[in-house]
């Protein structure tokens, strides 16, 4: 029997993984607030293969600012951001 997540960080770790959307991995970070979406995205990109694309799902309105800013600082690529009924889709890619 698995234990329920202890906090929002554990919940995010439990939701992330192998889902894909058009070839991009999905990182479901809905329910997390600033700065966690950017931090979890940075952590995932650090382990990504060069050229790998990840789409982050978030309902934090600041994530569409924080994640592209993190990408610019860390050398990752912000591909695009869209909003679907309050769920923001932020697509990022590891360059090198």
Backbone bond lengths (Angstrom), bond angles and torsions (degrees), N, CA, C in turn:
res aa  C-N    CA-C-N  psi(-1)  N-CA   C-N-CA  omega(-1)  CA-C   N-CA-C  phi
1 X - - - 1.443 - - 1.518 109.07 -
2 X 1.339 118.00 126.76 1.449 120.45 -178.09 1.523 110.55 -86.03
3 X 1.314 114.29 149.18 1.454 120.98 179.86 1.525 109.06 -84.78
4 X 1.329 118.25 145.37 1.459 119.84 176.14 1.521 110.17 -67.86
5 X 1.354 117.84 153.13 1.452 120.12 179.39 1.528 111.12 -59.14
6 X 1.347 116.20 143.00 1.452 121.76 -177.75 1.525 112.40 -78.03
7 X 1.313 117.68 -37.93 1.452 120.87 -178.60 1.519 109.54 -148.61
8 X 1.329 115.86 -174.72 1.461 119.72 -175.99 1.525 111.98 -63.91
9 X 1.325 118.58 -30.89 1.464 120.23 178.17 1.526 110.68 -66.07
10 X 1.335 116.74 -43.85 1.462 120.10 177.26 1.521 110.87 -64.19
11 X 1.326 116.92 -38.52 1.465 120.71 179.13 1.515 110.71 -62.69
12 X 1.323 117.04 -41.67 1.465 120.49 178.83 1.515 110.96 -65.32
13 X 1.318 117.33 -42.66 1.461 120.51 178.31 1.525 110.49 -61.15
14 X 1.318 117.52 -37.27 1.459 121.63 -178.77 1.521 111.73 -69.93
15 X 1.349 118.36 -29.09 1.468 121.43 -176.32 1.512 113.09 -88.91
16 X 1.310 119.34 -22.19 1.446 120.90 -174.76 1.520 110.21 -78.82
17 X 1.328 115.59 160.14 1.448 115.97 176.33 1.493 115.00 153.30
18 X 1.315 116.12 -130.63 1.450 121.66 -163.51 1.521 115.35 -95.85
19 X 1.314 118.26 4.10 1.459 118.00 177.14 1.526 108.32 -60.80
20 X 1.324 116.60 150.86 1.459 118.33 177.14 1.511 110.46 -139.62
21 X 1.310 114.45 154.38 1.454 123.11 -179.88 1.517 106.46 -134.41
22 X 1.310 117.79 103.82 1.455 121.26 179.88 1.516 113.02 58.95
23 X 1.316 117.84 37.38 1.452 121.53 178.73 1.517 114.30 91.90
24 X 1.329 118.15 -14.10 1.465 120.78 179.27 1.522 109.15 -95.19
25 X 1.315 115.50 140.01 1.461 119.88 174.87 1.524 108.89 -69.16
26 X 1.324 116.38 145.03 1.461 122.31 177.71 1.522 108.84 -101.19
27 X 1.325 116.31 129.16 1.447 122.85 174.09 1.526 105.91 -114.41
28 X 1.325 116.77 101.29 1.463 122.56 -173.99 1.525 109.51 -86.79
29 X 1.331 115.97 104.31 1.454 121.64 -177.75 1.519 111.67 -116.67
30 X 1.319 115.98 23.66 1.464 119.28 177.27 1.528 109.33 -62.43
31 X 1.331 115.29 141.46 1.446 121.42 179.90 1.518 113.91 94.79
32 X 1.327 116.96 -12.26 1.466 120.81 178.92 1.525 109.64 -97.02
33 X 1.300 116.00 144.48 1.459 121.95 -179.12 1.514 110.78 -112.20
34 X 1.304 114.87 161.07 1.457 125.14 179.06 1.528 110.34 -46.30
35 X 1.298 117.73 132.26 1.464 131.18 8.69 1.524 113.59 -100.56
36 X 1.342 118.02 10.18 1.464 120.61 -172.34 1.528 114.96 -58.91
37 X 1.350 120.82 -42.02 1.472 117.83 179.24 1.536 113.03 -58.04
38 X 1.322 117.02 -42.28 1.473 119.66 179.09 1.527 110.91 -67.75
39 X 1.325 117.61 -39.48 1.466 120.53 -179.31 1.522 111.96 -66.40
40 X 1.339 117.44 -43.84 1.464 120.15 178.58 1.534 111.42 -67.58
41 X 1.331 116.49 -35.11 1.469 120.01 177.38 1.522 109.93 -65.40
42 X 1.321 116.85 -43.90 1.467 121.38 178.09 1.533 110.74 -60.11
43 X 1.323 116.13 -44.13 1.466 120.65 179.82 1.530 110.57 -61.79
44 X 1.329 117.29 -43.89 1.467 120.60 -179.06 1.521 111.15 -67.43
45 X 1.344 117.17 -41.83 1.462 120.40 179.33 1.528 111.82 -63.44
46 X 1.316 117.27 -32.87 1.467 120.71 179.44 1.527 111.47 -62.58
47 X 1.334 116.98 -26.27 1.470 121.61 -179.71 1.524 113.12 -102.45
48 X 1.326 116.87 2.01 1.465 121.06 -178.45 1.530 110.69 -78.23
49 X 1.320 115.16 157.06 1.454 121.24 173.45 1.533 108.73 -76.40
50 X 1.312 117.34 152.24 1.460 120.75 176.75 1.526 108.79 -58.46
51 X 1.321 116.25 130.04 1.456 122.30 -179.01 1.518 114.27 88.32
52 X 1.338 117.72 -8.00 1.462 120.82 -179.26 1.525 110.60 -68.67
53 X 1.330 115.79 138.74 1.454 122.80 -179.84 1.520 109.73 -109.15
54 X 1.328 115.90 137.38 1.462 122.66 -179.89 1.520 107.89 -129.50
55 X 1.327 116.67 133.13 1.460 121.75 174.41 1.519 108.21 -107.09
56 X 1.326 115.18 121.40 1.458 122.43 -179.45 1.522 108.39 -94.99
57 X 1.329 116.99 128.57 1.458 122.20 172.84 1.519 107.14 -100.89
58 X 1.325 116.67 126.29 1.456 120.69 -179.20 1.517 110.25 -148.24
59 X 1.320 115.59 149.83 1.460 119.87 174.18 1.529 110.71 -110.47
60 X 1.323 116.92 8.93 1.461 121.92 176.31 1.530 108.60 -84.70
61 X 1.334 118.25 116.39 1.466 120.07 -177.36 1.530 113.30 -62.74
62 X 1.326 118.44 -24.76 1.464 120.50 179.92 1.527 112.84 -77.54
63 X 1.307 117.72 -16.51 1.469 120.73 -177.67 1.523 112.08 -63.00
64 X 1.329 117.90 -30.66 1.467 119.77 179.82 1.527 111.42 -71.52
65 X 1.307 117.33 -11.51 1.460 122.45 172.22 1.527 109.71 -98.87
66 X 1.332 115.95 -47.73 1.465 121.57 -174.54 1.525 113.48 -65.31
67 X 1.324 117.79 -43.93 1.474 120.08 -175.61 1.534 111.11 -67.87
68 X 1.354 119.93 -47.69 1.477 117.97 175.93 1.533 112.57 -60.61
69 X 1.328 117.00 -36.59 1.467 120.50 178.06 1.533 110.43 -63.65
70 X 1.332 117.01 -44.44 1.457 121.14 177.26 1.526 110.31 -60.46
71 X 1.328 116.85 -42.37 1.469 120.66 179.19 1.529 111.04 -59.59
72 X 1.325 116.70 -44.67 1.465 120.61 179.90 1.529 111.12 -62.74
73 X 1.313 117.65 -39.70 1.458 121.36 -179.68 1.517 112.90 -71.86
74 X 1.333 117.12 -34.59 1.465 121.31 -173.31 1.522 114.21 -97.62
75 X 1.337 118.05 -3.60 1.460 120.94 178.72 1.516 114.69 85.88
76 X 1.333 117.28 17.82 1.458 121.52 175.15 1.527 108.77 -95.16
77 X 1.307 117.26 167.70 1.464 121.86 -178.31 1.524 110.64 -106.93
78 X 1.326 115.82 126.53 1.464 121.67 170.69 1.519 105.96 -88.62
79 X 1.330 117.20 113.28 1.464 121.80 -175.85 1.520 110.55 -81.62
80 X 1.342 117.45 -52.53 1.461 120.88 179.58 1.519 110.08 -168.72
81 X 1.324 114.95 163.44 1.463 122.21 174.11 1.518 108.38 -134.40
82 X 1.331 116.57 135.73 1.461 121.63 176.39 1.522 108.73 -135.35
83 X 1.327 115.68 164.55 1.462 121.44 179.42 1.524 107.96 -126.13
84 X 1.314 117.08 120.47 1.466 123.22 177.91 1.519 108.97 -118.28
85 X 1.317 117.57 99.30 1.464 122.26 177.37 1.528 112.84 51.43
86 X 1.336 116.72 46.37 1.455 121.21 177.30 1.511 115.41 87.78
87 X 1.321 117.98 -8.59 1.465 121.21 175.26 1.523 107.34 -101.02
88 X 1.305 115.06 118.50 1.459 119.96 179.43 1.519 109.66 -87.16
89 X 1.309 115.47 135.47 1.467 123.03 176.41 1.523 105.96 -110.77
90 X 1.317 116.71 113.15 1.460 121.88 -179.94 1.525 106.73 -114.97
91 X 1.327 115.81 116.25 1.460 120.80 -177.73 1.523 109.21 -102.26
92 X 1.334 114.77 129.43 1.461 122.24 -177.66 1.524 109.54 -131.45
93 X 1.343 115.90 161.26 1.469 120.24 -178.60 1.520 109.23 -142.50
94 X 1.323 115.24 143.08 1.459 120.00 174.05 1.522 108.05 -84.36
95 X 1.314 116.47 123.66 1.462 121.83 179.93 1.523 111.22 -84.53
96 X 1.318 116.25 -46.99 1.480 119.46 -176.70 1.507 110.20 -153.18
